[in-house]
Amino acid sequence: MMNINCSEKCLYENEGTCTLNRVIISSGNISSGCPYFRDKQKPQLENSDSNIK
């Protein structure tokens, strides 16, 4: 298991660690430095990864 540190306010961050355990479609947001960044503050739809256009 790989431990990836994360200090972003990301949906996948938990106690300073990235909890994303599978590859998903890139968020397209390169400014965060992480291709999988999802803002914790925005409402998330169920199965949001499959709803990305």
C-alpha positions in Angstrom: 0.0 0.0 0.0 1.3 3.4 -1.0 1.0 6.4 1.4 0.5 9.7 -0.4 0.6 12.8 1.7 -2.1 15.4 0.9 -2.5 18.9 2.4 -5.2 20.1 0.0 -8.9 20.6 0.9 -9.7 17.6 -1.3 -12.6 15.1 -1.1 -10.1 12.3 -0.9 -7.9 13.8 1.9 -8.2 12.4 5.4 -5.9 13.4 8.2 -3.2 14.5 5.8 -3.3 11.4 3.6 -4.8 10.7 0.2 -7.5 8.0 0.6 -8.1 7.6 -3.2 -7.4 3.9 -3.8 -8.2 3.5 -7.5 -7.5 5.4 -10.7 -10.3 7.7 -11.8 -10.8 10.2 -14.6 -8.7 13.2 -14.1 -10.4 16.3 -12.7 -8.7 18.4 -15.4 -7.6 20.8 -12.6 -3.8 21.0 -13.0 -3.5 24.1 -10.7 -3.9 21.9 -7.6 -0.9 19.8 -8.5 -3.0 16.7 -8.4 -4.9 15.3 -11.4 -7.6 13.7 -9.1 -8.3 16.8 -6.9 -12.0 17.2 -6.0 -13.0 20.2 -3.8 -14.4 19.1 -0.4 -16.5 22.2 -0.2 -18.6 21.6 -3.3 -21.6 19.3 -3.1 -20.8 15.9 -4.4 -23.3 13.9 -6.4 -23.5 10.2 -5.9 -21.2 8.5 -8.5 -19.8 11.9 -9.4 -16.8 10.3 -11.1 -19.1 8.9 -13.7 -20.9 12.2 -14.2 -17.8 14.2 -15.3 -18.1 15.6 -18.8 
